[in-house]
Amino acid sequence: MARPIARWGVALGFGALWWWAVLRLALAPDTGVLEAAVAAGGWGLSLLPVHCVPKARAVGAVDPRRWARAWRTGRAATAATTASPPHRSDAGSAPW
């Protein structure tokens, strides 16, 4: 029970520190590098994917070989298509 309480305490402490830095940057005229570093660091940490697992253990993950086959098949299929033939140099812009 002490571990979740400690984690919440640390998270709330860092959150309060981040908000202090952001509000100080926004409201106080004499802010410095420390406040900017804390605010930028907290924002940067929010962009990290913290709930990642290795692809091999992820539920519903697609095998990388399947993607490679799909790319090879897709590339071969687009090479043989006639859906949009190249324009001739003497062709006009009118459809007739």
C-alpha positions in Angstrom: 0.0 0.0 0.0 2.9 2.3 0.6 4.2 2.0 -2.9 1.2 3.5 -4.7 0.9 6.3 -2.1 4.6 7.1 -2.6 4.2 7.1 -6.4 1.2 9.4 -6.2 3.1 11.7 -3.8 6.1 11.9 -6.2 3.8 12.4 -9.2 1.9 15.2 -7.4 5.2 16.8 -6.2 6.6 16.9 -9.8 3.3 18.1 -11.1 3.3 20.9 -8.6 6.9 21.8 -9.4 6.0 21.9 -13.2 3.0 24.1 -12.7 5.0 26.4 -10.5 7.6 26.8 -13.3 5.0 27.3 -16.0 3.0 29.9 -13.9 6.2 31.7 -13.0 7.3 31.8 -16.6 3.9 33.2 -17.6 3.4 35.7 -14.7 6.7 36.8 -13.3 9.0 39.2 -15.1 12.2 37.9 -13.6 12.1 34.3 -14.6 15.3 32.5 -15.5 16.7 29.4 -17.1 15.7 27.1 -14.2 12.0 27.7 -14.7 12.3 27.3 -18.4 14.2 24.1 -18.1 11.7 22.6 -15.6 8.7 23.6 -17.8 10.3 22.3 -21.0 11.5 19.1 -19.3 8.1 18.3 -17.9 6.4 19.0 -21.3 9.0 16.8 -23.0 8.4 14.0 -20.5 4.7 14.1 -21.3 5.5 13.1 -24.9 7.3 9.9 -23.9 5.4 6.7 -24.5 5.4 5.2 -21.0 3.1 2.3 -21.7 5.3 0.5 -24.3 6.1 -3.1 -24.4 8.4 -5.0 -26.8 6.6 -5.8 -30.1 6.9 -9.5 -29.6 4.9 -9.3 -26.4 2.3 -6.8 -27.5 -1.2 -8.1 -27.8 -2.4 -8.0 -31.4 1.0 -7.1 -32.8 1.6 -7.9 -36.5 4.6 -10.0 -37.4 7.3 -7.8 -39.2 7.6 -10.4 -41.9 3.9 -9.9 -42.7 4.6 -6.2 -43.3 7.5 -6.9 -45.6 5.4 -9.3 -47.7 2.6 -6.7 -47.9 5.1 -4.0 -49.1 6.6 -6.4 -51.7 3.1 -7.4 -52.9 2.0 -3.8 -53.0 5.0 -2.6 -55.0 4.5 -5.4 -57.6 0.8 -4.7 -57.9 1.3 -1.0 -58.5 3.9 -1.6 -61.2 1.5 -3.6 -63.3 -1.6 -1.3 -62.9 -3.1 0.7 -65.8 -5.4 2.8 -63.6 -3.6 6.0 -64.4 -1.5 5.8 -67.6 1.2 8.5 -68.1 0.2 11.6 -70.0 1.5 12.1 -73.6 3.5 15.2 -74.2 1.1 16.3 -77.0 -2.1 15.6 -75.1 -4.2 18.6 -74.2 -5.9 19.4 -71.0 -9.4 18.8 -72.3 -10.9 15.3 -71.6 -12.0 14.8 -75.3 
